[in-house]
């Protein structure tokens, strides 16, 4: 039998979104929310399906947020296959797509961002290499939370630092939303699924698998090899390839994101590289 598609309802304004969600809210049906920037893949769909299992109605947002891009060219080339995204959401059984314009999310051209103090969480790794990224990210996440008003929100662990900051924001402001972290979904060869993967040419895509291969070897070495030697191994792996350009490789405490000293504590190995012009990130939990 052919697969039956659910027609996803589309809202482009907060007012339209409220009209769609108010009947569910009246019935106290829990709202599950998956914020995305589109160019959806199986990783996103796994979040939708988890949300479907937990909630009475599921909202997915697609919004390419200009305030979290510090490179205008990166913003310009970010993929936006909206019709394909809609079909994927329908096949996954998503109920509502929130598809706002930049004007809807930043009225009157006000691009000011939140100035929350996250301590050291936003000052390492991505915070160093992408100035202003997390201020823009948490600003739009907060705007989307206020628009959707979900009980549960789902984030993939591939953006581990982002997830940590969202959790801290929720704690700081006592926002009544459960943040649910979902595992990284990988391609058959181990590459972490990412919207940016579709921007890689065939040679770049072939080389990209070294990222996850290196992380998996680091996981095998963890607890058996000194941390300094593990870091040197990772550096040598990327240097040996010569094509991937590392931005950082860090082994961090899963709560503080500070460098790990005690190998018995939960840790995460995080990496960012340039594969050609495309920036890719990945991570692997060590003894979490």
C-alpha positions as CSV (number, residue, x, y, z in Angstrom):
1,X,0.0,0.0,0.0
2,X,1.3,3.5,-0.7
3,X,2.3,5.5,2.4
4,X,-0.4,7.9,3.6
5,X,0.9,11.4,4.0
6,X,-0.5,13.7,6.7
7,X,-0.9,17.2,5.2
8,X,1.1,19.5,7.4
9,X,-0.6,22.8,8.4
10,X,1.6,25.8,7.6
11,X,1.7,29.0,9.6
12,X,3.8,31.9,8.5
13,X,2.9,34.3,11.4
14,X,2.6,33.9,15.2
15,X,-1.1,34.8,14.9
16,X,-1.7,32.0,12.4
17,X,0.3,29.6,14.6
18,X,-1.9,30.5,17.6
19,X,-5.1,29.8,15.6
20,X,-3.8,26.3,14.7
21,X,-2.6,25.5,18.2
22,X,-5.3,27.0,20.4
23,X,-7.7,24.0,20.0
24,X,-4.9,21.7,21.2
25,X,-4.0,23.9,24.1
26,X,-7.7,24.1,25.1
27,X,-7.7,20.3,25.4
28,X,-4.4,20.4,27.3
29,X,-2.7,18.4,24.6
30,X,1.1,18.7,25.1
31,X,2.9,20.5,22.3
32,X,6.2,19.1,21.1
33,X,8.5,21.4,19.2
34,X,11.5,20.8,16.9
35,X,13.3,24.0,15.8
36,X,15.3,23.7,12.6
37,X,16.8,25.8,9.8
38,X,15.5,23.5,7.2
39,X,17.3,21.3,4.6
40,X,15.9,18.5,6.6
41,X,17.4,15.0,6.9
42,X,16.8,11.8,8.8
43,X,18.3,13.3,11.9
44,X,15.6,16.0,11.9
45,X,13.0,13.4,11.2
46,X,14.1,11.3,14.2
47,X,13.4,14.3,16.4
48,X,9.9,14.7,14.8
49,X,9.2,11.0,15.4
50,X,10.3,11.2,19.0
51,X,8.1,14.3,19.5
52,X,5.2,12.4,17.9
53,X,5.5,9.7,20.5
54,X,5.6,12.1,23.4
55,X,3.0,14.8,22.5
56,X,-0.5,15.5,21.3
57,X,0.7,17.8,18.5
58,X,4.1,18.4,16.9
59,X,5.4,21.7,15.5
60,X,8.5,22.0,13.4
61,X,9.9,25.4,12.6
62,X,12.1,26.2,9.6
63,X,13.9,29.5,9.9
64,X,17.4,30.4,8.7
65,X,18.3,32.8,11.4
66,X,20.5,35.7,10.1
67,X,21.8,36.7,13.6
68,X,23.6,33.5,14.2
69,X,25.7,33.7,11.0
70,X,28.9,35.6,11.4
71,X,29.9,34.9,7.8
72,X,27.5,36.5,5.2
73,X,28.6,34.0,2.6
74,X,27.7,31.1,4.9
75,X,24.2,32.5,5.3
76,X,23.8,33.0,1.6
77,X,24.8,29.5,0.6
78,X,22.8,27.7,3.4
79,X,20.4,25.3,1.6
80,X,16.7,26.2,1.5
81,X,14.8,23.3,-0.2
82,X,11.5,24.2,1.3
83,X,9.2,22.1,-0.9
84,X,11.3,19.0,-0.2
85,X,11.3,19.8,3.5
86,X,7.5,20.0,3.5
87,X,7.2,16.6,1.9
88,X,9.6,15.1,4.5
89,X,7.6,16.6,7.3
90,X,4.4,15.2,5.9
91,X,5.9,11.8,5.5
92,X,7.1,11.9,9.1
93,X,3.6,12.9,10.3
94,X,4.4,16.4,11.5
95,X,1.3,18.4,12.4
96,X,2.3,22.0,12.0
97,X,5.1,23.8,10.1
98,X,6.0,27.2,11.4
99,X,7.6,29.0,8.5
100,X,8.1,32.7,9.5
101,X,9.7,35.4,7.5
102,X,12.7,37.4,8.8
103,X,10.3,40.4,9.2
104,X,8.0,38.3,11.4
105,X,10.8,37.2,13.8
106,X,12.7,40.6,13.7
107,X,10.0,43.2,13.3
108,X,11.0,46.8,12.4
109,X,14.4,45.6,11.4
110,X,15.4,45.1,15.1
111,X,18.3,42.6,15.0
112,X,19.3,43.1,18.6
113,X,20.2,39.9,20.5
114,X,20.0,38.7,24.1
115,X,22.9,39.4,26.3
116,X,22.7,36.6,28.8
117,X,25.7,35.6,30.8
118,X,26.3,31.8,30.3
119,X,29.6,31.9,32.1
120,X,32.2,29.8,30.1
121,X,29.7,27.8,28.1
122,X,29.6,30.2,25.2
123,X,33.2,31.2,25.3
124,X,34.9,28.0,24.2
125,X,35.0,26.1,20.9
126,X,32.2,27.5,18.7
127,X,32.1,30.6,20.9
128,X,35.7,31.4,19.9
129,X,35.5,30.6,16.2
130,X,32.0,32.1,15.6
131,X,31.7,35.4,17.5
132,X,28.1,36.3,18.2
133,X,26.7,33.0,17.0
134,X,25.3,31.9,20.4
135,X,23.7,35.3,21.1
136,X,21.9,35.0,17.8
137,X,21.0,31.4,18.4
138,X,19.5,31.9,21.9
139,X,17.7,35.0,20.7
140,X,15.8,33.1,18.0
141,X,15.3,30.0,20.2
142,X,13.6,32.3,22.8
143,X,11.5,34.0,20.1
144,X,10.4,30.6,18.8
145,X,9.7,29.3,22.3
146,X,7.4,32.3,23.0
147,X,5.6,31.7,19.7
148,X,5.1,28.0,20.0
149,X,4.8,27.7,23.8
150,X,5.7,24.0,23.8
151,X,5.8,21.7,26.8
152,X,8.7,19.7,25.2
153,X,11.4,20.8,22.8
154,X,13.7,18.4,20.9
155,X,17.4,19.1,20.0
156,X,20.0,16.8,18.4
157,X,23.2,16.2,20.3
158,X,25.3,17.0,17.2
159,X,25.2,20.7,18.3
160,X,26.3,19.7,21.8
161,X,27.4,23.2,22.8
162,X,24.2,24.8,21.5
163,X,22.2,22.2,23.5
164,X,24.2,23.0,26.7
165,X,23.4,26.7,26.3
166,X,19.7,26.2,25.6
167,X,19.5,24.0,28.8
168,X,21.3,26.7,30.8
169,X,19.0,29.4,29.4
170,X,15.9,27.4,30.5
171,X,17.4,27.0,34.0
172,X,18.3,30.7,34.3
173,X,14.9,32.0,33.3
174,X,12.8,29.2,34.8
175,X,11.1,28.5,31.5
176,X,8.6,25.7,31.8
177,X,9.8,23.7,28.8
178,X,11.5,20.3,28.9
179,X,14.6,20.2,26.7
180,X,15.0,16.7,25.3
181,X,18.4,15.7,23.8
182,X,18.3,13.1,21.1
183,X,21.2,11.1,19.8
184,X,23.2,12.0,16.7
185,X,22.0,10.2,13.5
186,X,24.7,9.2,11.2
187,X,25.1,8.1,7.5
188,X,26.0,4.5,6.8
189,X,29.7,5.4,6.7
190,X,29.5,7.3,10.1
191,X,29.4,10.9,8.9
192,X,27.0,12.9,11.2
193,X,23.9,13.9,9.3
194,X,23.9,17.7,8.6
195,X,22.1,20.1,6.4
196,X,25.5,21.2,5.2
197,X,26.5,17.8,3.9
198,X,24.5,18.4,0.7
199,X,26.8,21.3,0.0
200,X,29.9,19.0,-0.2
201,X,31.1,17.9,-3.6
202,X,31.8,14.2,-4.1
203,X,35.5,14.5,-3.1
204,X,34.7,16.6,-0.1
205,X,32.0,14.1,1.0
206,X,34.4,11.3,0.7
207,X,37.0,13.1,2.8
208,X,34.4,14.1,5.5
209,X,34.2,10.6,6.9
210,X,37.6,11.1,8.5
211,X,35.9,13.3,11.1
212,X,33.8,10.6,12.6
213,X,36.5,7.9,12.1
214,X,38.8,10.0,14.2
215,X,36.2,10.6,16.9
216,X,35.4,6.9,17.1
217,X,39.2,6.1,17.5
218,X,39.4,8.7,20.2
219,X,36.5,7.0,22.0
220,X,38.4,3.7,21.8
221,X,41.6,5.3,23.3
222,X,39.7,7.1,26.1
223,X,40.8,5.8,29.5
224,X,43.8,4.0,28.1
225,X,45.8,6.8,26.7
226,X,46.8,10.2,28.2
227,X,44.6,13.1,27.1
228,X,47.5,15.0,25.7
229,X,48.4,12.0,23.5
230,X,44.8,11.7,22.4
231,X,44.7,15.3,21.3
232,X,48.0,14.8,19.4
233,X,46.6,11.8,17.7
234,X,43.6,13.7,16.5
235,X,45.7,16.6,15.3
236,X,48.0,14.2,13.4
237,X,45.0,12.4,11.8
238,X,43.8,15.7,10.2
239,X,47.3,16.8,9.3
240,X,47.9,13.5,7.6
241,X,44.8,14.0,5.5
242,X,45.9,17.5,4.5
243,X,42.5,18.5,3.1
244,X,40.4,18.9,6.1
245,X,41.3,22.1,8.0
246,X,40.6,21.7,11.8
247,X,39.2,24.7,13.6
248,X,39.3,23.1,17.0
249,X,39.4,19.7,18.6
250,X,38.6,19.6,22.3
251,X,37.8,17.1,25.0
252,X,35.5,18.8,27.4
253,X,33.4,18.2,30.5
254,X,29.9,17.5,29.4
255,X,28.4,20.0,32.0
256,X,30.9,22.8,32.0
257,X,32.5,22.4,28.5
258,X,35.9,23.1,30.2
259,X,38.9,20.9,29.3
260,X,38.8,17.6,31.0
261,X,41.5,16.7,33.6
262,X,39.8,13.7,35.3
263,X,39.2,10.9,32.8
264,X,36.6,9.3,35.1
265,X,34.1,12.2,34.7
266,X,31.6,12.4,31.8
267,X,33.4,13.9,28.8
268,X,32.7,14.8,25.2
269,X,35.1,15.0,22.3
270,X,34.1,17.9,20.0
271,X,35.5,18.9,16.6
272,X,35.0,21.5,13.9
273,X,36.7,21.5,10.5
274,X,36.5,23.1,7.1
275,X,36.0,20.6,4.3
276,X,36.7,22.9,1.4
277,X,34.5,25.9,2.1
278,X,32.0,23.9,4.2
279,X,32.2,24.0,8.0
280,X,31.3,20.7,9.7
281,X,31.0,19.8,13.4
282,X,30.7,16.5,15.2
283,X,31.2,15.1,18.7
284,X,31.2,11.8,20.5
285,X,30.4,11.1,24.1
286,X,33.3,9.4,25.9
287,X,32.3,8.0,29.3
288,X,29.1,9.9,29.8
